[in-house]
């Protein structure tokens, strides 16, 4: 299903460009349309890099945060996936998000506030949440939708279209599934539950609405937060956290 979503998001601009060419007809119309379609796909293919630039995140070297990188490697090994690159945003508001490119290369982005606010257990749970989105291939569709959103925010009258795109690429069920996947990987829903509470209570960051679906928590989602906390609290699992942290 996620592969179909990514295909739809990639092919949308191509069809939008080629349709007028089909109406106009002629060799030059098709040539111009083909060039524009190729440019559109190339831009979308680099969606993770473009969204990353908009966040002004800096890559973290392993020697600066060896403990954090060790946790990430263990989580990646448990999920049989490649280890994501780690970036930090100089923002006191605790939060996290993940971007993913078409080849499955992922970038985990944490705010400075998150690194200071959470314990190692809670950080592991937050990271596991985002890495599960790469595992089920949802992260690429979510990254594509973020790039669409950033572009459409500059165009008046596109609010409904932006909302529809976000609902299509990142429905609530995805976050609920990622929460549950994190709790099962860690073996305890408690760390993620407490992390969400801390992030929600301390949140004062200002992020583009187009990126709201990427973050672990966004102030536009108070009702969603309550449902997530309730679902996590209802889980009963066997702790395995000591083997990760």
Beta strands, then each sheet from edge to edge (+ up, - down):
strand 1: 58-59
strand 2: 85-89
strand 3: 96-100
strand 4: 106-111
sheet 1: 1+ 2- 4- 3+
end
